């Protein structure tokens, strides 16, 4: 070993000053390709455990092989470059740091960073004789740099991915920057905003309100309010504006103006109001009384119902105010059955008017959606006059003939075995058969085969004390068609002997069509005629209740049309509506008949599939995406669209709400990944 004693002698006083600084100082002798310690200051000694007895040892004797290789590499590099070099390196936290740093800090920056400045010393002949290495810890600086980088990334993510438009304004309310959502919502490009007043794109009628809100935020208080503006295309926008002050160093240097687009919700609200208006208009024109009630309290009654009861207004009144006491219990049972989701048969009750009049009413009830809540709609048909007629008919067969020959309802007298003894003349006009054609024939022979068994069983169950029986069935018309009839049957007894049956029948085709229309409206989307959200959820609930019995798997596919809003904005809502209709038709053509397709609203659709092949969800999603890329031709416009699909496969014990949420999350991920693709939800 050879040490430069001369340098140590003349430099001892200078080197001692290095003990006073916090940086680590290493003075190394260059011995060919080996670097030997000549001097290490006190902080350096503590760092590597060096003592004066280690003078002359090489780097590899004092530090780990990995650290030695790194140090030697940079020493060699400095000699080759013949100048000082600076490099950063790091090592894992020692036991002291591991025990004292917060866990969260270790996760954020689990290393200690060092900055080393390596300076080679050359003699007069140009050979490197020594290396001076000064090492300082820069962990805190690195930590601040990382935190700043994270904050910048978070801000950029918010700016880029926020669905709300974000404007950065200076104190003079000029726009300094915007995010992509701002251009998507307003239709204006970045050049339309930058360095211009935020107020310029707003209508004159709203500028005063917005200016006041911005000035209020400049005083240091966030402010939110709503306005109506217009897209560049002229389409109306319903916006909420949130103004947030930007504070730097205790001073407000500008504002965030965040616009939140509530246009789809407002449009949906207006569409719902229009739908309800049309629904009420339909209800008011129905030639029967309608009462909508919830928990027995009247929510709505149409004009005919009010006229029948004899009241000007019955809203918020209990229905039991008008139902005769003897029918209270049966009415409560019917309501309880409906609340369980089961249907109820039409029945007869008695209503009592405010003046004490007793009215015989045939009623039919079903569950409906009414102004956002589930309620019961009851249809009233005043049968008081008919009941009086029936009582008159029971008094005398002659009286029967006198009345029935002058009424439009069908009246029959049936023998105990069901053969027709008498048929009123109205059979000719209603069913196309002469009354004499029926006489001697069994009435059951004219009833639809699917309705015969139930009719026969109910007739056989009638006894002397039975109330009149109400039946609905399909009856053969002379032209070969089937006509829906409603029949009231009274068993006529003498003492305890059944003499015959008296029936009064009316044609109810219009009512059946109306009931079918109302049921269809409740469960189908009017634009696409597809099942709606309510139908889909009911079907899904039923499917999940039987999933353990079926040897099949189940999956939900949530999909929409990429950039559908842009189509509405550029081509108009009429073409947008027609696109939704054709989109629905193509979905139906692409999928199997047993797959359930529903429109949830806007351009949002959901599909329910059952399968046994594990790859079926992938195959169906791929098939949908491919099919929906074929060109559309609508009113002279030819264009293509893409669709994004989110898939959620049912797992045991997953709720309906959670399954739908998983499909929505997968759809959102598909859009984030660039659209025109599908993602299957993975529970991470």
MIKEMAR-251675 format. One line per 5 residues: number of its first residue (from 1); for each residue z, y, x of C-alpha. Coordinates in Angstrom, 2 decimals. Layout:
! residues N
NUM) Z Y X | ... .
***
This chain:
! residues 684
1) 0.00 0.00 0.00 | -0.82 3.53 1.25 | 0.85 6.60 -0.23 | -0.07 10.17 0.53 | 3.26 11.33 2.03 .
6) 1.87 14.75 2.96 | 1.01 15.64 -0.66 | 4.39 14.44 -1.87 | 6.20 16.56 0.77 | 4.35 19.80 0.17 .
11) 4.16 19.38 -3.62 | 7.71 18.23 -4.36 | 8.86 21.63 -5.59 | 5.77 22.06 -7.79 | 6.02 18.55 -9.21 .
16) 9.66 19.08 -10.20 | 8.55 21.80 -12.61 | 6.68 19.17 -14.62 | 10.05 17.66 -15.60 | 10.69 20.74 -17.74 .
21) 7.70 20.28 -20.06 | 7.49 17.86 -23.03 | 4.03 16.53 -22.12 | 3.79 13.31 -20.11 | 2.44 13.94 -16.59 .
26) 1.09 11.13 -14.42 | -0.05 11.80 -10.79 | -2.11 8.81 -9.66 | -3.53 7.80 -6.26 | -7.06 6.41 -6.30 .
31) -7.23 3.25 -4.21 | -10.79 2.02 -4.63 | -10.87 0.73 -8.24 | -7.09 0.68 -8.43 | -4.91 3.52 -9.64 .
36) -1.38 3.73 -8.26 | 1.54 5.84 -9.42 | 2.53 8.69 -7.07 | 4.54 10.87 -9.47 | 5.63 10.70 -13.14 .
41) 7.62 13.49 -14.81 | 10.80 12.80 -16.79 | 9.16 12.52 -20.28 | 6.56 10.15 -18.77 | 9.28 8.04 -17.15 .
46) 11.03 7.60 -20.49 | 7.76 6.71 -22.20 | 6.79 3.84 -19.87 | 10.16 3.02 -18.27 | 9.07 4.24 -14.85 .
51) 11.52 4.88 -11.98 | 11.09 6.22 -8.45 | 11.21 2.63 -7.26 | 7.84 2.12 -9.03 | 5.97 4.50 -6.69 .
56) 2.84 2.74 -5.54 | 2.62 0.36 -8.50 | -0.72 0.17 -10.29 | -1.28 0.99 -13.98 | -1.33 -2.64 -15.08 .
61) 2.18 -3.14 -13.66 | 3.75 -0.61 -16.05 | 1.90 -0.81 -19.37 | 0.33 -3.51 -21.51 | -3.04 -4.93 -20.56 .
66) -4.67 -3.29 -23.60 | -3.27 0.14 -22.76 | -4.09 -0.29 -19.05 | -7.72 -1.11 -19.84 | -8.01 2.00 -22.04 .
71) -6.45 4.29 -19.37 | -8.55 2.88 -16.49 | -11.72 3.25 -18.59 | -11.12 6.99 -19.03 | -10.02 7.46 -15.38 .
76) -13.31 5.88 -14.29 | -15.24 8.06 -16.70 | -13.64 11.28 -15.35 | -14.52 10.30 -11.76 | -18.12 9.53 -12.74 .
81) -18.39 12.86 -14.61 | -16.62 14.65 -11.72 | -14.77 16.84 -14.23 | -11.81 16.85 -16.53 | -12.18 14.89 -19.77 .
86) -10.04 14.89 -22.89 | -9.67 11.85 -25.10 | -7.46 10.71 -27.96 | -5.81 7.34 -28.29 | -3.03 5.86 -30.37 .
91) -0.45 3.13 -30.42 | 1.52 1.49 -33.23 | 4.82 3.08 -34.15 | 7.70 1.81 -32.05 | 10.97 0.65 -33.64 .
96) 12.36 4.17 -33.69 | 9.52 5.52 -35.80 | 9.32 2.46 -38.05 | 12.96 2.93 -38.97 | 12.95 6.69 -39.53 .
101) 9.56 7.49 -41.10 | 9.26 7.34 -44.89 | 7.34 4.31 -46.12 | 4.80 6.49 -47.83 | 4.18 8.41 -44.59 .
106) 3.62 5.15 -42.69 | 1.02 4.15 -45.22 | -0.72 7.51 -44.97 | -0.72 7.63 -41.12 | 0.64 4.40 -39.56 .
111) -0.17 5.38 -35.92 | 1.01 7.76 -33.20 | -1.85 9.77 -31.80 | -1.97 11.07 -28.20 | -4.33 13.52 -26.55 .
116) -4.85 12.94 -22.81 | -6.48 15.34 -20.35 | -7.64 13.49 -17.21 | -8.51 15.59 -14.11 | -9.95 14.01 -10.96 .
121) -9.09 15.49 -7.51 | -11.76 15.24 -4.81 | -11.42 15.74 -1.00 | -13.78 17.73 1.17 | -16.07 14.75 1.62 .
126) -16.46 14.41 -2.16 | -14.36 11.30 -2.61 | -11.86 11.17 -5.46 | -8.37 10.76 -4.03 | -6.11 11.43 -7.02 .
131) -6.04 11.58 -10.82 | -3.81 13.96 -12.78 | -3.26 12.84 -16.37 | -1.43 15.07 -18.86 | -0.60 13.33 -22.18 .
136) 0.75 15.04 -25.29 | 1.53 13.58 -28.73 | -0.65 15.09 -31.51 | 0.52 12.93 -34.41 | 1.64 15.88 -36.54 .
141) -1.69 17.64 -36.06 | -3.51 14.47 -37.05 | -1.28 14.13 -40.08 | -2.11 17.66 -41.21 | -5.82 17.00 -40.64 .
146) -5.61 13.83 -42.73 | -3.75 15.58 -45.54 | -6.31 18.38 -45.52 | -9.14 15.83 -45.61 | -7.52 14.02 -48.53 .
151) -7.07 17.27 -50.44 | -10.70 18.20 -49.82 | -11.88 14.74 -50.97 | -9.70 14.93 -54.09 | -11.01 18.37 -54.93 .
156) -14.61 17.24 -54.40 | -14.05 14.12 -56.56 | -12.62 16.28 -59.35 | -15.50 18.71 -59.04 | -18.17 16.02 -58.97 .
161) -16.90 13.53 -61.53 | -15.05 15.67 -64.05 | -16.72 15.43 -67.49 | -15.73 19.07 -68.03 | -17.64 22.02 -66.61 .
166) -15.77 23.71 -63.73 | -16.63 27.26 -62.67 | -14.99 28.95 -59.66 | -14.84 32.73 -60.22 | -13.93 35.59 -57.89 .
171) -11.63 38.43 -59.09 | -14.69 40.31 -60.43 | -15.45 37.24 -62.63 | -18.58 36.37 -60.66 | -19.44 32.68 -60.42 .
176) -19.06 31.34 -56.87 | -19.62 27.63 -57.54 | -20.04 25.14 -60.39 | -19.87 21.38 -60.78 | -22.61 19.08 -62.19 .
181) -20.91 18.86 -65.59 | -21.30 22.63 -66.04 | -25.09 22.32 -65.86 | -25.09 19.21 -68.08 | -23.09 20.96 -70.80 .
186) -24.84 24.35 -70.73 | -28.35 23.30 -69.76 | -28.49 26.11 -67.19 | -29.17 25.44 -63.51 | -26.96 26.48 -60.61 .
191) -29.24 29.42 -59.80 | -28.64 30.79 -63.31 | -24.92 31.17 -62.57 | -24.23 31.81 -58.87 | -23.10 35.40 -58.09 .
196) -23.56 36.40 -61.72 | -20.82 37.28 -64.18 | -19.39 34.32 -66.05 | -19.83 36.35 -69.25 | -23.63 36.65 -68.90 .
201) -24.48 33.27 -70.46 | -22.11 33.73 -73.41 | -23.11 35.29 -76.76 | -22.14 38.93 -77.28 | -19.79 37.97 -80.11 .
206) -17.61 35.88 -77.76 | -17.67 37.97 -74.58 | -14.73 40.18 -75.56 | -12.49 37.17 -76.27 | -13.50 35.39 -73.04 .
211) -13.09 38.52 -70.92 | -9.60 39.02 -72.35 | -8.73 35.38 -71.55 | -10.01 35.68 -67.97 | -8.09 38.88 -67.36 .
216) -4.95 37.25 -68.77 | -5.33 34.37 -66.28 | -5.81 36.86 -63.41 | -2.27 38.04 -64.16 | -1.05 34.59 -63.13 .
221) -0.86 32.74 -66.46 | -3.18 29.88 -67.49 | -4.91 30.46 -70.82 | -6.84 28.19 -73.25 | -8.94 29.14 -76.28 .
226) -11.99 28.02 -78.24 | -15.42 29.63 -78.61 | -18.91 28.90 -79.90 | -21.76 29.25 -77.39 | -25.34 28.01 -77.02 .
231) -27.13 25.73 -74.63 | -30.15 27.03 -72.81 | -32.21 25.15 -75.43 | -30.49 27.12 -78.19 | -28.34 24.25 -79.47 .
236) -24.89 25.34 -80.64 | -21.92 24.31 -78.51 | -18.28 24.04 -79.63 | -16.28 24.70 -76.46 | -12.68 25.01 -75.36 .
241) -12.20 27.22 -72.28 | -9.24 26.77 -69.93 | -8.63 29.60 -67.42 | -6.45 28.74 -64.40 | -5.57 31.24 -61.64 .
246) -6.37 30.32 -58.00 | -3.45 31.31 -55.78 | -3.76 31.43 -51.97 | -0.89 32.64 -49.80 | 0.94 34.06 -52.81 .
251) -2.08 36.11 -53.95 | -4.47 35.33 -56.83 | -7.93 35.18 -55.26 | -9.93 34.00 -58.24 | -10.04 31.72 -61.29 .
256) -11.06 28.30 -62.46 | -12.94 28.57 -65.77 | -13.09 25.04 -67.20 | -15.29 24.42 -70.25 | -14.57 21.38 -72.42 .
261) -17.39 20.30 -74.73 | -16.07 19.43 -78.19 | -19.55 19.52 -79.76 | -19.84 15.73 -80.42 | -16.42 15.65 -82.09 .
266) -17.18 18.74 -84.15 | -20.58 17.36 -85.17 | -18.92 14.08 -86.16 | -16.33 16.01 -88.14 | -19.02 17.98 -89.92 .
271) -21.00 14.78 -90.59 | -17.87 13.15 -91.98 | -17.25 16.11 -94.25 | -20.85 15.93 -95.49 | -20.53 12.18 -96.01 .
276) -17.33 12.70 -97.99 | -19.03 15.40 -100.04 | -21.88 13.04 -100.92 | -19.41 10.24 -101.60 | -17.47 12.46 -104.01 .
281) -20.73 13.51 -105.65 | -21.63 9.84 -106.14 | -18.19 9.06 -107.57 | -18.37 11.99 -109.97 | -21.72 10.78 -111.36 .
286) -20.60 7.18 -111.94 | -20.38 6.62 -115.71 | -16.88 5.10 -115.38 | -13.45 6.47 -114.60 | -12.43 6.34 -110.91 .
291) -8.88 6.72 -109.57 | -8.03 6.50 -105.86 | -4.36 5.87 -105.10 | -2.10 4.85 -102.20 | 1.32 3.25 -102.62 .
296) 0.97 3.94 -106.32 | 0.44 7.73 -105.87 | -2.84 9.23 -107.11 | -4.96 10.84 -104.38 | -8.07 11.52 -106.47 .
301) -9.40 11.06 -109.99 | -12.93 11.83 -111.14 | -13.72 13.90 -114.22 | -14.25 10.90 -116.52 | -10.88 9.39 -115.55 .
306) -9.13 12.69 -116.28 | -10.92 12.97 -119.60 | -9.97 9.41 -120.54 | -6.29 9.92 -119.71 | -6.23 13.37 -121.25 .
311) -4.93 15.27 -118.21 | -6.32 18.22 -116.25 | -4.90 17.00 -112.93 | -3.07 13.80 -111.92 | -3.04 14.21 -108.13 .
316) 0.30 13.23 -106.49 | 1.38 11.56 -109.75 | 2.47 7.91 -109.90 | -0.04 5.63 -111.63 | 2.91 3.99 -113.36 .
321) 3.35 7.22 -115.34 | 0.34 6.09 -117.41 | 0.49 2.26 -117.15 | 2.28 0.67 -120.11 | 5.67 -0.75 -119.09 .
326) 4.69 -4.36 -119.88 | 1.93 -4.14 -117.23 | 4.06 -2.65 -114.42 | 4.96 -5.97 -112.79 | 1.44 -7.42 -112.85 .
331) 0.05 -4.14 -111.47 | 2.52 -4.19 -108.57 | 1.49 -7.79 -107.74 | -2.19 -6.77 -107.73 | -1.47 -3.88 -105.34 .
336) 0.54 -6.17 -103.03 | -2.35 -8.67 -102.96 | -4.81 -5.91 -102.04 | -2.55 -4.67 -99.24 | -2.68 -8.16 -97.72 .
341) -6.46 -7.84 -97.56 | -7.20 -10.25 -100.42 | -9.45 -9.45 -103.37 | -8.29 -9.39 -106.99 | -10.06 -10.28 -110.19 .
346) -10.83 -7.65 -112.79 | -8.17 -7.56 -115.48 | -7.11 -5.69 -118.57 | -4.16 -3.31 -118.87 | -2.97 -0.71 -121.36 .
351) -2.71 2.97 -120.44 | -0.49 5.37 -122.36 | -1.76 8.96 -122.61 | 0.54 12.02 -122.68 | 0.15 12.17 -126.48 .
356) 1.20 8.53 -126.84 | -2.24 6.97 -127.41 | -2.58 3.37 -126.14 | -5.88 2.67 -124.40 | -7.10 -0.83 -123.50 .
361) -8.72 -0.66 -120.08 | -10.65 -3.20 -118.03 | -9.93 -2.38 -114.37 | -11.43 -3.47 -111.06 | -9.78 -2.56 -107.75 .
366) -10.70 -2.75 -104.07 | -9.55 -1.28 -100.75 | -11.52 1.68 -99.35 | -11.23 4.23 -96.53 | -10.28 7.56 -98.06 .
371) -9.96 10.65 -95.87 | -8.81 8.64 -92.86 | -6.40 6.34 -94.70 | -6.65 3.00 -96.48 | -6.34 3.41 -100.24 .
376) -7.10 1.55 -103.46 | -10.01 2.56 -105.68 | -9.61 1.49 -109.30 | -12.53 1.59 -111.74 | -11.55 2.15 -115.38 .
381) -13.62 0.95 -118.33 | -12.31 1.97 -121.74 | -12.26 -1.17 -123.90 | -10.14 0.28 -126.71 | -13.02 0.43 -129.17 .
386) -14.14 -3.07 -128.27 | -10.65 -4.48 -128.74 | -10.51 -2.95 -132.19 | -13.84 -4.55 -132.87 | -12.67 -7.95 -131.67 .
391) -9.67 -7.81 -133.97 | -11.99 -6.99 -136.85 | -14.27 -9.85 -135.89 | -11.41 -12.31 -135.91 | -10.62 -11.42 -139.51 .
396) -13.86 -12.65 -140.92 | -17.08 -14.21 -139.69 | -18.95 -12.07 -142.19 | -17.47 -9.00 -140.61 | -18.52 -10.41 -137.23 .
401) -22.12 -10.56 -138.33 | -22.05 -7.11 -139.90 | -20.76 -5.53 -136.69 | -22.59 -7.59 -134.09 | -25.98 -7.16 -135.65 .
406) -25.59 -3.43 -135.13 | -24.26 -3.35 -131.56 | -25.87 -3.72 -128.14 | -23.25 -6.17 -126.78 | -23.89 -9.89 -127.08 .
411) -21.62 -11.64 -129.59 | -21.39 -15.43 -129.91 | -19.32 -17.94 -131.80 | -18.98 -21.16 -129.82 | -17.84 -24.58 -130.99 .
416) -15.01 -26.22 -129.06 | -17.54 -28.15 -126.95 | -19.37 -24.94 -125.99 | -22.31 -25.24 -128.40 | -23.54 -21.99 -129.95 .
421) -22.89 -21.60 -133.66 | -23.92 -17.96 -133.84 | -25.70 -15.50 -131.52 | -26.11 -11.80 -132.29 | -29.57 -10.18 -132.47 .
426) -28.91 -8.26 -129.22 | -29.68 -11.46 -127.26 | -33.38 -10.78 -127.83 | -33.31 -7.35 -126.16 | -30.86 -8.21 -123.37 .
431) -31.86 -11.79 -122.41 | -35.33 -12.17 -123.95 | -34.37 -15.11 -126.23 | -34.34 -15.01 -130.03 | -30.82 -15.56 -131.40 .
436) -31.92 -18.75 -133.18 | -33.04 -20.23 -129.84 | -29.38 -20.53 -128.75 | -28.03 -22.15 -131.90 | -27.05 -25.77 -131.30 .
441) -27.42 -25.46 -127.52 | -24.54 -25.52 -125.02 | -23.92 -22.07 -123.59 | -23.04 -23.55 -120.17 | -26.65 -24.74 -119.81 .
446) -27.73 -21.11 -119.33 | -25.15 -20.23 -116.70 | -26.01 -20.27 -112.98 | -25.06 -23.65 -111.42 | -22.72 -21.96 -108.93 .
451) -20.75 -20.31 -111.77 | -20.55 -23.23 -114.23 | -17.53 -25.04 -112.77 | -15.25 -21.98 -112.66 | -16.28 -21.01 -116.22 .
456) -15.59 -24.51 -117.61 | -12.19 -24.73 -115.90 | -11.04 -21.36 -117.25 | -12.18 -22.24 -120.80 | -10.27 -25.51 -120.69 .
461) -7.14 -23.71 -119.53 | -7.03 -21.45 -122.60 | -4.27 -22.14 -125.12 | -3.27 -20.69 -128.47 | -1.13 -17.99 -126.88 .
466) -3.64 -17.08 -124.18 | -4.78 -13.49 -123.77 | -8.53 -12.93 -124.08 | -10.29 -14.33 -121.00 | -12.62 -12.16 -118.92 .
471) -15.40 -13.93 -117.02 | -18.29 -12.76 -114.87 | -21.28 -15.03 -114.30 | -25.05 -15.09 -113.91 | -27.04 -15.97 -117.04 .
476) -30.66 -17.12 -117.21 | -33.12 -14.54 -118.55 | -36.24 -15.57 -120.44 | -38.39 -14.36 -117.49 | -36.64 -16.79 -115.12 .
481) -34.38 -14.23 -113.39 | -30.58 -14.26 -113.35 | -28.66 -11.48 -115.10 | -25.01 -10.67 -114.35 | -22.91 -10.69 -117.54 .
486) -19.27 -9.92 -118.26 | -17.80 -11.92 -121.14 | -14.55 -11.54 -123.06 | -13.56 -14.85 -124.69 | -10.97 -15.20 -127.44 .
491) -9.85 -18.65 -128.64 | -9.51 -18.65 -132.45 | -6.82 -20.96 -133.78 | -5.67 -21.93 -137.25 | -2.10 -23.05 -137.03 .
496) -2.30 -25.06 -133.78 | -5.91 -26.20 -134.13 | -8.68 -24.62 -132.08 | -11.43 -23.59 -134.47 | -13.92 -21.95 -132.13 .
501) -14.38 -19.34 -129.41 | -15.48 -15.77 -129.99 | -17.30 -14.12 -127.07 | -18.33 -10.49 -126.58 | -20.64 -10.03 -123.62 .
506) -22.24 -7.08 -121.86 | -24.85 -6.85 -119.13 | -23.28 -5.51 -115.86 | -26.24 -5.52 -113.47 | -25.86 -1.78 -112.77 .
511) -22.17 -2.20 -111.99 | -22.84 -5.15 -109.67 | -25.49 -3.16 -107.82 | -23.08 -0.23 -107.54 | -20.26 -2.46 -106.28 .
516) -22.62 -3.95 -103.73 | -23.71 -0.47 -102.62 | -20.11 0.72 -102.30 | -19.13 -2.36 -100.32 | -22.17 -1.93 -98.06 .
521) -21.31 1.75 -97.49 | -17.77 0.78 -96.50 | -18.90 -1.70 -93.84 | -22.27 -0.46 -92.59 | -23.66 2.49 -90.67 .
526) -26.00 4.54 -92.94 | -28.43 5.50 -90.14 | -29.10 2.10 -88.53 | -27.90 -0.18 -91.40 | -25.96 -2.12 -88.75 .
531) -22.33 -3.13 -89.35 | -19.93 -0.29 -88.53 | -16.73 -0.21 -86.49 | -14.58 -1.31 -89.45 | -16.73 -4.38 -90.09 .
536) -16.86 -5.25 -86.38 | -13.06 -5.04 -85.97 | -12.46 -7.17 -89.07 | -14.96 -9.77 -87.87 | -13.47 -9.74 -84.35 .
541) -9.96 -10.22 -85.73 | -11.14 -13.21 -87.77 | -12.98 -14.68 -84.76 | -9.90 -14.37 -82.52 | -7.69 -16.02 -85.15 .
546) -9.91 -19.13 -84.96 | -10.72 -19.12 -81.26 | -8.29 -21.96 -80.48 | -10.05 -24.13 -83.07 | -13.59 -23.40 -81.83 .
551) -14.85 -24.93 -78.61 | -16.47 -21.65 -77.57 | -15.71 -18.59 -75.46 | -16.00 -15.01 -76.75 | -17.12 -11.76 -75.12 .
556) -17.59 -8.12 -76.11 | -20.52 -6.07 -74.77 | -20.19 -2.28 -75.03 | -23.44 -0.36 -74.43 | -25.14 2.94 -75.00 .
561) -28.34 4.84 -74.15 | -28.25 6.52 -70.76 | -28.72 10.31 -71.04 | -29.06 10.14 -74.84 | -27.79 13.71 -75.17 .
566) -30.71 14.90 -73.05 | -33.16 13.26 -75.48 | -31.50 15.05 -78.40 | -31.56 18.32 -76.49 | -35.21 18.11 -75.41 .
571) -36.93 16.24 -78.27 | -34.64 17.07 -81.19 | -32.15 15.20 -83.34 | -34.80 13.73 -85.66 | -36.34 11.85 -82.74 .
576) -32.84 11.01 -81.51 | -32.02 9.46 -84.90 | -35.27 7.50 -84.94 | -34.54 6.29 -81.40 | -31.17 4.99 -82.60 .
581) -32.88 3.14 -85.46 | -35.48 1.55 -83.16 | -32.78 0.84 -80.55 | -30.78 -1.02 -83.24 | -33.86 -2.98 -84.30 .
586) -34.60 -3.99 -80.72 | -31.00 -5.14 -80.24 | -31.34 -7.29 -83.35 | -34.65 -8.77 -82.14 | -33.24 -9.48 -78.66 .
591) -29.98 -11.16 -79.66 | -29.30 -14.28 -81.67 | -28.68 -14.21 -85.42 | -25.08 -15.36 -84.91 | -24.33 -12.45 -82.52 .
596) -22.64 -9.51 -84.25 | -24.03 -6.03 -83.48 | -22.25 -2.85 -84.64 | -22.75 0.87 -84.19 | -19.46 2.56 -83.32 .
601) -20.86 6.11 -83.52 | -23.33 8.31 -81.64 | -25.26 6.06 -79.24 | -22.31 3.67 -78.78 | -22.90 0.05 -79.81 .
606) -20.81 -3.11 -79.49 | -21.94 -6.75 -79.49 | -19.82 -9.85 -80.08 | -21.16 -13.12 -78.62 | -19.86 -16.67 -78.55 .
611) -20.91 -19.04 -75.79 | -20.24 -22.29 -73.95 | -22.30 -21.57 -70.83 | -20.10 -19.56 -68.37 | -23.10 -17.50 -67.25 .
616) -23.98 -16.46 -70.81 | -22.42 -12.93 -70.59 | -24.50 -12.17 -67.47 | -27.67 -13.56 -69.05 | -27.21 -11.64 -72.31 .
621) -26.45 -8.37 -70.48 | -29.51 -8.78 -68.22 | -31.69 -9.60 -71.23 | -30.49 -6.49 -73.10 | -31.04 -4.17 -70.14 .
626) -34.58 -5.52 -69.60 | -35.49 -5.32 -73.30 | -34.22 -1.77 -73.73 | -36.38 -0.44 -70.89 | -39.66 -1.07 -72.77 .
631) -41.31 2.23 -73.81 | -40.47 3.91 -77.12 | -43.18 5.53 -79.23 | -41.75 8.05 -81.68 | -43.68 10.80 -83.47 .
636) -46.29 11.11 -80.77 | -43.81 10.92 -77.91 | -43.85 7.99 -75.48 | -40.86 7.60 -73.20 | -38.55 5.03 -71.70 .
641) -34.77 4.82 -71.56 | -32.21 2.75 -69.75 | -28.93 1.36 -70.96 | -25.59 0.68 -69.33 | -23.54 -2.32 -70.45 .
646) -19.83 -3.11 -70.08 | -18.76 -6.73 -70.65 | -15.24 -7.96 -71.43 | -14.66 -11.73 -71.72 | -11.75 -12.75 -73.92 .
651) -8.71 -14.09 -72.10 | -5.77 -15.77 -73.81 | -3.28 -13.40 -75.49 | -5.44 -10.28 -74.96 | -5.24 -7.98 -78.00 .
656) -8.28 -6.58 -79.82 | -7.42 -3.07 -78.63 | -7.13 -4.23 -75.03 | -10.38 -6.26 -75.20 | -12.33 -3.24 -76.48 .
661) -10.70 -1.05 -73.83 | -11.77 -3.50 -71.11 | -15.39 -3.35 -72.34 | -15.25 0.48 -72.31 | -13.82 0.51 -68.77 .
666) -16.59 -1.82 -67.60 | -19.21 0.45 -69.25 | -17.68 3.48 -67.52 | -17.87 1.67 -64.18 | -21.53 0.76 -64.83 .
671) -22.29 4.44 -65.38 | -20.41 5.48 -62.25 | -22.45 2.92 -60.29 | -25.70 4.62 -61.30 | -26.42 3.41 -64.88 .
676) -29.14 0.93 -65.94 | -26.89 -1.99 -65.06 | -24.00 -4.03 -66.38 | -20.47 -4.61 -65.16 | -18.18 -7.47 -66.20 .
681) -14.56 -6.35 -66.42 | -12.33 -7.82 -63.73 | -8.57 -7.56 -64.21 | -7.46 -6.25 -60.82 .
***
